């Protein structure tokens, strides 16, 4: 998949506090997770027994919102504050862990939940990897 994230970060005229390649990859993974969570919530709402998926829908939407906000924060690099980025990554990893766990409960019955759980696990890992890079640079 081609994205504009890395080309945009490569053209940023000032130094960036984080590795541009890792940052771009993380932003893309988080963005993919937000999309998966939004789509999974919508699919859950279309299932015949939607009442059984209420918590899944809520968890999906919370995760999608946290992911979307995290990508916006990570995409802004002027006067970059690693403290804020770190807090967003911690929140994103936590939201992804919760969403992956909830979707996993429904994965055998709903393929969209299995796909979303995997996207959330990948996102949680990417957030934790970038956190490790931040902590290594601090």
C-alpha positions in Angstrom: 0.0 0.0 0.0 1.3 3.4 -0.9 0.7 6.3 1.5 1.9 9.9 1.6 3.0 9.7 5.3 6.7 9.0 4.7 7.1 11.3 1.7 5.5 14.1 3.8 7.8 13.4 6.8 10.8 13.2 4.5 10.0 16.8 3.2 9.7 18.2 6.7 12.3 21.0 6.7 13.4 20.7 10.4 14.8 17.8 12.4 12.2 15.5 13.8 12.6 14.0 17.3 11.9 10.5 16.0 13.1 8.3 13.2 11.1 9.4 10.2 10.7 5.9 8.7 9.5 4.3 12.0 7.2 7.3 12.7 5.6 7.1 9.3 5.1 3.3 9.6 3.6 3.7 13.0 1.2 6.5 11.8 0.1 4.3 8.9 -0.5 1.3 11.2 -2.5 3.4 13.6 -4.5 4.9 10.7 -5.2 1.4 9.4 -6.4 0.3 12.9 -8.8 3.3 13.1 -10.3 2.3 9.8 -10.6 -1.4 10.9 -12.2 -0.4 14.1 -14.7 1.9 12.5 -15.6 -0.7 9.8 -15.9 -3.4 12.5 -18.3 -1.3 14.6 -20.4 -0.7 11.5 -20.4 -4.4 10.6 -21.4 -5.2 14.2 -24.3 -2.9 13.9 -25.5 -4.8 10.9 -25.4 -8.2 12.6 -28.7 -9.9 13.5 -27.9 -10.0 17.2 -26.5 -6.5 17.6 -27.4 -6.4 21.3 -24.7 -9.1 21.9 -22.2 -6.8 20.2 -22.9 -3.6 22.1 -19.6 -3.6 24.0 -17.7 -4.5 20.9 -19.2 -1.6 19.0 -18.4 0.8 21.9 -14.8 -0.6 22.2 -14.3 -0.3 18.5 -15.5 3.3 18.4 -13.4 4.3 21.4 -10.3 2.7 19.8 -11.0 4.3 16.4 -11.2 7.8 18.1 -8.0 7.3 20.1 -6.2 6.1 17.0 -7.4 9.0 15.0 -6.3 11.5 17.6 -2.9 9.8 18.0 -2.2 10.0 14.3 -3.0 13.7 14.3 -0.6 14.3 17.3 2.2 12.2 15.7 1.8 14.0 12.4 2.6 17.4 13.9 6.3 17.9 14.3 6.7 21.7 14.8 7.8 22.2 18.4 7.3 18.4 19.0 6.7 17.4 22.6 7.7 13.8 23.2 5.8 13.9 26.5 2.5 14.4 24.6 3.4 11.8 21.9 4.3 9.3 24.6 1.0 9.8 26.4 -0.9 9.4 23.2 1.0 6.2 22.3 0.3 4.8 25.8 -3.4 5.5 25.4 -3.5 4.1 21.9 -1.8 0.9 22.9 -4.2 0.5 25.8 -7.3 1.1 23.6 -5.9 -1.3 21.0 -5.3 -4.0 23.7 -8.9 -3.6 25.0 -10.4 -3.6 21.5 -8.3 -6.7 20.4 -9.5 -8.6 23.5 -13.2 -7.7 22.9 -13.1 -8.5 19.2 -11.3 -11.8 19.9 -14.4 -12.8 21.9 -16.5 -12.6 18.7 -13.9 -13.6 16.2 -15.1 -17.2 15.7 -18.5 -16.0 14.8 -17.7 -12.7 13.0 -14.8 -12.5 10.5 -14.8 -8.7 10.8 -14.0 -9.0 14.5 -11.1 -11.4 13.7 -9.7 -8.9 11.2 -10.1 -6.0 13.6 -8.5 -7.9 16.5 -5.4 -8.5 14.3 -5.3 -4.8 13.3 -5.5 -3.8 16.9 -2.7 -6.2 18.0 -0.5 -4.8 15.2 -1.2 -1.3 16.2 -0.6 -2.0 19.9 2.8 -3.5 18.9 3.7 -0.5 16.7 2.8 1.9 19.5 4.9 0.0 22.0 7.8 -0.1 19.5 7.7 3.6 19.1 7.4 4.1 22.8 10.6 2.0 23.2 12.3 4.3 20.7 11.1 7.4 22.6 12.3 5.9 25.9 15.6 5.0 24.4 16.1 8.5 23.2 15.0 10.2 26.5 
